Amino acid sequence: MMQPFITHPNLHAWIQSAALVMAVIGGAFGVFKVLFERRHAREQREHELAQRVSEQKWRMASVAKDLNDRMIADPQVKVALSLLDIALRAYSLPSKPPVFLARSDIAPALDTATNGGNVDDQALLITDAFDQLFYYMGIFEHWISRDLVTFEDVRHPIDYYIGCMAKDCASVSRYLERFGFYRTIKFLNYFESWRSAATAAAAATALGEPNSNERTQLSDASAVVAGRKASALEIPA
């Protein structure tokens, strides 16, 4: 005869406790799994974002380098940069002997054009060269404002030449305003050397004193006249 099935008086409670423990463990595992997957997905998104940012920075730097290279290779820009950088040298004019130009010739040429005066071949060479340089500066500013490049991408090597050009800040500023190079004006104001020169020029104008460019022209006049007798140099190709 079969013995009746005898159960422990606490068996039912044990089963419930075990089921509760398993449910807690399962729930904890599920939470851990969800948190792990979320963390992994977040890290994956962060990695992809960092990669896209890096690729974008590389593309922006590449675009800036291409624009810088085009500017430096432009024949008219070369004239403007050499005028800013070299004290005196000869430049070729169409069907005419070379003319000797110095940095002190920049401001008078720009002032003549600003005031609507008679621009001769020599002044036209200068204004055409600087028009092209100002055009590229305006393009730099346009691309910066559209987040196509950053300022740091395009600040060199133009920062050196802007420092040189700041010596003629008053004349350059009047020329830019007269002919509507508003993007170029904004670009120049990114540079501390230009802002400082503009502040000094404005203060000198308010006091009725000659600006630094005028003082430089007066002090260098005799040296420039003597230097024009030097041997002619060809404009860089």
WOSUL-V647177 format. One record per pair of residues at least 24 apart in sequence whose C-alpha atoms are under 6 Angstrom apart, sorted by the first residue. I is the first residue (numbers start at 1). J is the second residue. Records with the same first field share a line. If there is no record, write none. Layout:
BEGIN
I = J, J
END
This chain:
BEGIN
60 = 149
61 = 153
64 = 153, 154
76 = 129
77 = 129, 133
79 = 129
80 = 129, 130
84 = 164
90 = 232, 233
91 = 235
100 = 228
104 = 217
107 = 171
114 = 175
134 = 184
137 = 184
138 = 183, 184
141 = 183, 187
163 = 193
166 = 194, 197
167 = 213
168 = 213
170 = 201
END
